[in-house]
Amino acid sequence: MPHVIVKAWPGKTEAQKHALAVAITREIVSILGNGPDSVSIAFEEVEPSRWKEAVYVPDIKDRPDILLKKPGYQM
């Protein structure tokens, strides 16, 4: 039962969010073998001014043990 949370800056259209959810679901089904009904996806918009405190520090810097792809930036 994978649940994916995408955190991104605001400004993406509903069409872009939906296309991303479809693509993520397709890849989960293909790679992990889960059925599409077992996948849930959330999209959380985080203002750029809050990115460091709300995403970078708690999800990237403080959790290197679960980070599968590092960003190409540092804060």
C-alpha positions in Angstrom: 0.0 0.0 0.0 2.4 2.7 -1.1 1.5 6.3 -0.1 3.5 9.0 -1.8 3.7 12.6 -0.7 5.0 15.1 -3.3 6.1 18.4 -1.8 6.7 21.2 -4.2 6.5 24.9 -4.6 3.1 26.4 -5.5 2.3 27.1 -9.1 1.7 23.7 -10.6 -1.6 23.3 -12.5 -4.1 20.7 -11.6 -3.4 19.1 -14.9 0.3 18.8 -14.0 -0.5 17.4 -10.6 -2.8 14.8 -12.1 -0.3 13.8 -14.8 2.3 13.4 -12.1 0.0 11.2 -10.0 -0.8 9.1 -13.1 2.9 8.7 -13.9 3.9 7.8 -10.3 1.1 5.3 -10.0 2.1 3.7 -13.3 5.7 3.3 -12.2 4.7 1.9 -8.7 2.5 -0.7 -10.4 5.3 -1.5 -12.9 8.2 -1.7 -10.5 6.7 -2.8 -7.2 3.9 -4.9 -8.6 1.2 -3.3 -6.6 -2.3 -2.8 -8.1 -3.2 0.8 -8.9 -6.0 0.7 -6.3 -3.4 0.2 -3.6 -1.6 3.5 -4.4 -2.4 6.8 -2.9 -0.7 10.1 -3.7 -0.8 13.5 -2.1 0.5 16.8 -3.4 1.6 19.3 -0.7 2.4 22.9 -1.8 5.1 24.5 0.3 6.0 28.2 -0.1 9.6 28.9 -1.0 10.1 30.9 2.2 9.2 27.8 4.2 11.0 25.2 2.2 14.1 25.0 4.4 12.2 24.6 7.7 9.3 22.5 6.3 11.0 20.2 3.8 14.8 20.5 3.5 15.7 20.1 7.2 13.2 17.5 8.4 12.9 15.4 5.2 16.3 15.7 3.5 19.0 16.8 5.9 17.7 15.0 9.0 16.7 11.7 7.3 19.7 10.7 5.1 19.0 7.0 6.0 15.8 7.0 3.9 16.8 9.5 1.2 17.1 7.6 -2.1 18.0 10.6 -4.3 19.8 13.7 -2.9 18.9 17.1 -4.4 21.5 19.0 -6.4 21.3 22.0 -4.0 22.2 22.6 -0.3 20.7 25.0 2.1 
